[in-house]
């Protein structure tokens, strides 16, 4: 039976490569290299990343990756080693705002009241000696309409103590694209929905000259994501078309305006990707 771990370890030893050197060259952490050589795949971050780790390490050692993959599928099942496909969450189509409908109703009601008052004033002007009520002009009606719902909303909020609803995400607050390009060496990058890195959007090792662009469909209504970077050497990052700079490997919070502050919120030892 073909032994994945033994084959990888023997290939490394024959080339007189230490574990630390292999980790530095491939940007894969030493503990993950040891796990592959010991066939302790439960130590790896998850089935999504196993194929990437095995491919990178096998190519580095000159081992036929397809043979390694076939053996893994035979012994552990192909379902745990699939490529990750981005499926952005479906969001309900926002309903059209009803603010203009409220204004129209108030305007019609105001015109009806003014017409009624004008009719009563003209009909009783001889007995009560009251001057006729002038009809409101279009400018007066237009100016009076927005004040009614605003005052009603303020009074209702004051009585109930309810806070105003959440602000709507505008195009300026939304992700249009995030682009990564590796110019000189392999770079590991992962994008996640939360700071715990428990919900992956995309992650992979970029070869020299390779690039990846995530468009707005990958982020749906998200206003912030977290980025795990294994190596910054030769790595170019753009957020919504703007070049970004980071201080080194680590986990960074990314908003549509760019990488927040200095960006690094964790040391490299706590990241889940290779590097």
N, C-alpha and C positions, 0 to 999 in steps of 0.2 A: 504494500500500500504506500502511495506517495505521501510523505510527511512534509506538510507545509513549513512548520517551524524549523525542522532539521535542515531542510533544503536552504532556507534563508540564512540560518546561522552558519552552515558550512560554506556558503558562498561568501559571506562576510569574512569569515576566518581565513579562507583561501586568499582573499585580497588583502589580508593583514590590516583590516579596518576595525578600529575600536568602536564600541557602542557610542561613545561621546562624539567621535568624528562622524559616524553615520547620522546621528541626530543633528549635528551642525550642518551637514551637507544637504540633508533632505528636509530640514525644518520640522521633523517629527520628533516629539519628545522621547527621551530615552526609555521611559517606562512603557510607552506604546510599542517601541521597537522590541523591547524584551517580551512584551505580551504576545506579539506576533511570533517571535521565535519560540516561545513556550506554548503557542496555540491556546493562549488564555484570552480568547476574544471578548470575554465579558468585561475585561478591563477597558476596552476601547469605548469611546463615547456612545456608540450605537450603530445599528446595522447600516444606517445611512452613510456613515463614514468608513466602514470597513473596506469597501471596494477602493476608495481613494487612498487609504493607507497602504493596502496591499499592492496596488498598482504603482504608487510612488516608490515604495521600498524595493519591489521586484525589479522595476526598471533601473533603479540605482545600482543594484547588484548584478544586473545582466541576466536575471532569471526570467523565463518565459511566463509572463503574467497570465496568459490564457490557461496554461496548465494549472497554475495556482488557483485561479478562479474556478475552474472545473472541479478541482478537488474540494474546494470549500463548499461549492454548491452540492456536491455529492454527499458530503458528511454533515453539513450544517443546514442545508436547505437554501434554495435560491431566494426565498421570500425575504430573508434578512439582509440581502446585499443588493438592493435595487437602487437605481439612481433616484435622487429626490426630485420630484416634480412639484413646482410651485403651484398651489391652488389657492389663489387669494379668496378670502372669505366673501361670500355674497352679501351685499348690503341692499336693503330695501330702497327703492327709488323714492327720493324725497318728494313729498307732496308739494304742490304749488302753494306759495304763501297766500293766506286768506286776508291779509291786511287790506288790500285794495277792495275786497268784497265788503268788509266792515265799513270802509270809508263811503262806499257807494250807498249802503243802507242808511248810514247816518245822514248823508247828503239828501237822499230822498225824503227821509223823515223830517229834516229841517225845512225843506221846501214846503212840505205838506203843512207843517205847523205855521210857517210864515203866511202861507196862503189862507189858512183858516183864520188866523188873527186879523189879517188884512180884510177878509170878508166880513168878520164880526165888527171890526172897527168902522168900515164903510156903512154897514147896515144900521148901526146905532149912532152914527155921528150926529143926527139931528136931535135925538132925545137926550143924549148925554153930553152934547157939545164937545165931542172928542175929535181931534184931527185924524184923518185917515192914516193907517199904518202903511208906510211906503214899502213897496216890494223890494226884497233884497237883490242886490246886483250879483252878477256872477262872481266878481272879485271877492265880495263880502262872504258869500256862501263858501267859496273855496278856502278862504282864510279860516272860517269858523270850523270847518269839517275836521281837520286833524287834531284840534284842541280837545274835542269831546272824548275820543278813545284814549288820548294820553292822560287826561284828567281822571277818567274812570279807572284806567290801569293803575295810576298812582294811588288812588283812594283804595282800590281793592288790595293792593300790595301792602299799604299801611295798616289795613284792618286785619289781614290774615298773617302778615309777617313773612309771606312767601318770598323767596329770593328769585331774581330773574333767571330765566332758563339759560342753558349752556349756549355759548357763542357758536355760531355756525362756522365750520372750517371753510375758509376761502381758498382760491387758487394760490394765493401768496403763501398760505400756511401748509400747502400740500406738497408731497414728494412728486416730482416729475421724473427724475431719474437719479440713480447712483451708479457711477462707472468706476471700475478698477482696471488697471493695466500694469502688468509686470514687465519691466523693460530689461532686466539684467539677470534675474535668478528666480527660483521658485518662491512663491509667496502664498501663504495660507490666509484666507479671509473667510469669515462667517458673518451673516446678518441674521439677527434674531428680533422677535417681537417684544421681548421683555428683558430686564436686567439680569434675571436668573439664567438666561440662555437656555430656557426649557422649550421654547417654541421657535424652531428654525425656519427662516424664510429661504435662505440659500447659503451654501458653504462649499468651498472646493479649494484645491491647490492650483494656482495659475502658473503655467510654464512660462519661461522667458519669451516675451513677445505676445503672450496671450492676454486678452482683455475680456471683461464681462460687464454688461450693462443691465441693470434692473429697472424696468419702466414703472410707471405709476400703478399699473395693474398688480404689481407685486406687493404694494403697500396698502391698497384700498383707502380706508379713512384714517390710517395711522398718522400721528403727528410727531412720532419719535420712534426710533429703532436703536438697537445696540449692535456694535460692530466689534468682532473679535479678530485681531490682527496678529499673526505669528511672526512676521518679519516685515520691516518697513524699507529694507534696502531695495531700491529700484522700483518701489510701488507708487503708482500715481493714483490719486483718488479725486473724483469730482462729484459734488452734490448739486443737483439742479444746474449742471454746467459750470459750476464754480470750482476752481482748484482748491484742495484742502491740504493742510499740513498737520502731521501728528508727530509726537515726540519720540515714539518708540512702540515696541510690541505691547499689547494690552487690550483692555475692553474700553470702548468709547461710546458715548451717547451721541446720536446723530439726529438732527432735526432738519426740516427743509431749508433752514438758513445756514446749515453747515454743521461741522463738528463743534459741539458746545465747549467753550473755554479751551483749556489745554487738552481736554478730552479724556485723559487717562483716569479711570475710576477704579482700576484694579491692576495688580502686578501681573506680569506675564505668567507667573506660576499658577494663577487661578483660571486661565483661559482653557477652553475645551478643545480648541482646534490644534493642529500640529504647529510646531514652532516653538 
